[in-house]
Amino acid sequence: MKICPINLEPAEGGGLYSRAGLRSVHPRLENLLPLHLTQEEQLREARLRADKMSIQGVQPKLSAVLKPKEGRFEIVDRGGQFILKPNPPPFEEVPANEALTMTLAEIAGLEVPPHGLVPASDGSWVYFVRRFDRAGRNQRLHQEDFAQLTGAVRDTKYNSSLEHIAKVVETHCTFPVIEKAKLARLLLFCFLTGNEDMHLKNFSLVVRKGVVRLSPAYDLLNTTLVLGNASEESALPLRGKKRKLIRSDWLDYLCRERLGLPTAILDPILHTLDASRDAWVQKIENSYLSAPAKAGYLEILNDRRSRLFG
């Protein structure tokens, strides 16, 4: 049975996508056709359009609108509702990795935008995700990443700390107690799933109906798996260190002491993360990673779980 590249659940009827997966992207989406560009053509288009699009970053990206009646993405320079990410050389299986990790995040109780995989014309996978800074018919929401909020630039996005991340939330969010709990869930999830590249530009605040809050999660990736020999466990230091982080660093220091989360708030977060394991394992098995990459992802997850939960 085929597995839907959107929700990583069995696809009924012999098609590539499940009905539920398609509807999670758009309520009227009945099918999703392959992207008409090869991986090489996507990378070239990303380079050519870099100065025209409103999305930035090191990883190649394309801006697109979804044509639900036609069941396809159309690449545009402006007004895009979705971001498309082809696999960036020289790394392997990045789209499948990001699609899986974002799906695991949703199981863990994190808010994530609609996302999934679409094949390219050469059979390679492309990761797509709906922009969280757009609402309705392309209404722009005010959004700033933590680099902008702290005066950092792309070259200094690693010059900070997780304590400083907490300070930004306390300073700018309308309801900081709520957002600090969301931040704790996100950081613990990233540790569990081997994401050691959460720098200042991978955290954002967004304004919705006058309320300043953490944005939905984005750019979640098991970078430890991608890099193969990652020497750090966190892009930003916690308690002055980026590796050999243990349970007391995350729970006693960050969550309880620095974020001030009481047991009544922290325990449900930990319970959800711990209880998600079986569902995570099934999604890893259903993912579009290769067999060796699935095994590697699971090995990283099990190691981090043993360190966090004992």
HUPE-V235518 format. One record per residue. PSI is psi in radians with two decimals (NA if undefined). OMEGA is omega in whole degrees, -180 to 180 (* if undefined). NEAR is the number of other ideal C-beta (glycine too) atoms within 12 Angstrom. Layout:
PSI,OMEGA,NEAR
PSI,OMEGA,NEAR
//
This chain:
2.39,179,13
2.62,178,19
2.27,-179,30
2.21,-180,33
-0.03,178,37
-0.99,-177,41
0.02,179,33
0.66,174,38
2.77,178,27
2.39,180,22
2.09,-178,25
2.76,172,18
0.11,177,15
-0.07,179,10
3.04,-180,22
-0.67,-175,28
2.61,173,35
2.73,178,30
-0.76,-180,24
-0.69,179,20
-0.82,179,34
-0.75,-178,32
-0.40,177,21
-0.36,178,26
-0.74,178,35
2.35,-176,28
-0.33,-179,13
0.20,-178,15
2.08,-179,31
-0.37,-179,22
2.83,177,27
1.98,-177,37
2.71,176,24
2.60,175,25
2.45,-172,35
0.02,-178,22
2.57,172,30
2.98,177,20
-0.79,180,30
-0.72,180,18
-0.64,176,22
-0.78,180,39
-0.68,178,27
-0.76,178,17
-0.68,180,29
-0.71,178,35
-0.76,-177,18
-0.56,-175,17
0.01,-173,26
-0.68,-178,21
-0.19,-175,11
-0.41,-173,19
2.73,-179,26
0.11,178,23
2.49,-177,36
-3.11,178,22
2.87,-179,25
-0.73,-178,20
2.36,179,33
2.36,-179,34
2.64,172,35
2.55,176,41
2.45,-176,35
2.73,168,38
2.62,178,27
2.26,174,38
1.56,-172,22
-0.64,180,22
-0.60,-180,13
-0.24,180,17
0.80,-178,23
2.80,172,27
2.49,174,38
2.17,-178,24
2.35,-178,35
2.87,175,24
-0.67,-176,20
2.70,175,17
0.32,-180,22
2.50,176,30
-0.32,-178,35
2.70,172,39
2.30,177,39
2.37,-178,47
1.86,172,42
2.93,180,39
2.22,-178,34
2.06,175,27
2.59,5,15
0.22,-175,10
2.84,-176,25
2.53,170,22
0.49,-179,32
-0.78,178,37
-0.79,180,42
-0.63,178,39
-0.84,-178,42
-0.71,178,45
-0.75,179,42
-0.84,-176,48
-0.67,177,47
-0.60,177,43
-0.72,176,43
-0.64,179,43
-0.71,179,40
-0.70,177,31
-0.59,-179,30
0.01,177,38
0.17,177,26
2.55,176,34
2.18,178,25
2.58,177,31
2.83,172,32
2.38,-174,33
2.99,177,40
-2.84,-180,48
2.53,173,44
2.39,179,44
2.60,172,31
3.05,-176,31
-0.34,179,20
0.13,178,19
-0.13,177,15
2.76,-179,31
2.52,176,36
2.27,177,46
2.35,175,46
2.59,178,42
2.42,179,44
2.43,179,32
2.25,180,34
-0.18,179,33
0.34,174,28
2.54,179,31
2.66,178,20
-2.38,179,9
1.17,175,9
0.51,172,20
2.28,-178,15
2.21,175,19
2.53,178,24
2.23,-176,22
2.42,174,28
2.35,175,24
2.97,-173,34
-0.35,174,38
-0.78,178,29
-0.72,-177,22
-0.43,-178,28
0.09,178,27
0.26,178,16
2.83,175,24
3.10,-176,16
-0.65,-178,16
-0.26,-178,12
0.34,-176,17
-0.24,177,29
-0.04,-176,25
1.19,-179,19
-2.77,179,31
2.86,177,27
-0.49,174,40
-0.66,178,25
-0.63,175,28
-0.79,178,45
-0.69,-180,35
-0.69,178,22
-0.75,179,33
-0.79,-180,37
-0.60,-175,23
-0.67,-168,18
-0.43,-174,29
2.54,-180,31
-0.73,179,20
1.42,-172,17
-0.52,-180,25
-0.76,179,20
-0.77,-176,21
-0.52,177,33
-0.60,175,35
-0.70,177,33
-0.66,178,34
-0.75,179,42
-0.79,179,42
-0.75,-180,37
-0.81,-177,41
-0.71,178,48
-0.68,177,43
-0.78,-179,40
-0.67,177,45
-0.80,-178,44
-0.62,-175,44
0.33,171,47
0.52,180,38
1.71,-178,41
0.42,-179,35
0.57,178,36
1.48,179,41
-3.04,-174,37
-0.54,-177,33
-0.09,178,34
0.16,171,33
2.39,180,44
2.69,169,38
2.53,179,36
2.57,-180,33
2.09,177,23
2.09,-180,23
0.72,176,12
-0.01,-179,11
2.21,178,18
2.15,-176,27
2.94,173,30
2.46,177,41
2.86,167,36
2.69,-179,32
2.54,178,37
2.88,180,40
0.68,178,40
2.18,-172,40
2.44,173,41
1.47,-176,44
-0.44,176,34
-0.68,177,33
-0.72,-178,39
-0.81,-175,33
-0.52,177,24
-0.59,-178,18
0.68,-178,10
2.24,-178,22
-0.15,-179,14
2.81,178,25
-0.18,179,35
2.31,179,38
-0.60,179,35
2.36,-176,40
2.60,172,26
2.17,-177,38
0.51,178,22
0.11,-179,15
2.67,-178,19
-0.05,-179,25
2.94,-177,20
0.68,177,17
2.39,-175,31
3.09,-176,22
-0.77,-177,23
-0.56,177,18
-0.82,-176,30
-0.84,-171,37
-0.95,-176,30
-0.82,-176,20
-1.08,-174,25
-0.98,-172,36
-0.85,-175,35
-0.88,-175,23
-0.97,-173,20
-0.77,-180,27
-0.28,177,36
0.56,-178,21
2.16,177,33
2.86,-179,17
-0.66,-178,15
-0.44,179,12
-0.73,-175,24
-0.72,-176,26
-0.75,177,19
-0.59,177,19
-0.83,-180,35
-0.68,179,31
-0.78,-180,19
-0.77,-180,27
-0.71,-180,37
-0.74,-177,25
-0.20,-179,18
-0.14,-170,31
-0.88,-176,26
-0.74,178,15
-0.67,177,24
-0.79,-179,36
-0.71,179,23
-0.70,179,22
-0.66,176,34
-0.77,179,38
-0.65,-179,22
-0.20,-173,30
2.98,180,40
0.32,170,37
2.73,174,35
2.87,-180,18
-0.79,177,14
-0.66,180,14
-0.65,175,29
-0.79,179,28
-0.71,179,18
-0.72,178,27
-0.81,-178,38
-0.66,179,30
-0.77,178,20
-0.79,-180,35
-0.80,-179,38
-0.68,178,21
-0.80,-178,20
-0.64,178,35
-0.73,-180,28
-0.57,180,16
-0.53,-179,24
-0.68,-175,32
-0.25,178,23
NA,*,12
//
